[in-house]
Amino acid sequence: MGFGAAIKSVLSNYATFSGRARRSEFWWFTLFFLLIIVGIPVLNAALRAPDSTGTSPLGVVHGLLVLALLVPSFAVRVRRLHDAEFSGWWILIAFVPFVGALTLFVLSVMDGTHGPNKYGSDPKDREPQDLGPLAYS
């Protein structure tokens, strides 16, 4: 799954906390989110463009984008946890300093369970596998 397809997939499942997400879908969206979080303030600082009120139009856009992308970022993380067969409630471990972030990172890097699990079908199974002529006898 490429960058564009991953972003489209996450945004089309904006607030879907059920199901599973592939690692590529999760990491491409995470990269996109980090580019917005870091990139817009850097661009804002480079342009040094505050208006008469002292606020920058890019700062307002940045805040609105971050707010708009919070729900899909939580949703894709929960679906990623489901792929590794963990409850979405594991996301709350992020509140434990250092250990929580490290734990979520490890769970996000883990390969998902092969085949269906209690959270849904395997997102890597796009087409039925051809098992050959003997499989149907």
C-alpha positions, 0 to 999 in steps of 0.5 A: 500500500502506497502513501496516497492509498494509505491516506485515502484508506484512513480518511475514508474510515475516518471514525471506524474503530472496528476492523484491522489496519495493515502496518503500511496503512498505519505508518504512512498515515503516521508519516503524513500526520507528522509532516503536518504537525512539524511541516506547517510550523516550520513553514510558518516560521520561515514565512514569518507571516503574522497578521495584524492580530499577531496570529498567523493564518498558517497557525490557524490552518495548522490547528484546524488540520491537527484537530481534524486528523486526531480522530482518524489517527486514533482510529487507525492506531486502534485498528492497528492494535486489532491487527496484532490481536490486542484490544483498542483500549491498549491505546491508553497505555500511552499515558504511562510515561516513556514505557507507554510510548515504547509499548505502543511503538512495539505493538505497532511494529509487530506483524498482524495475525495471519488470517481472520481474528476476533477483530475481522478478516486479515487486511492483507487478504485481498483475493482468495488464494489459489490453492491449486486443483487438488484443493477443490476435490 
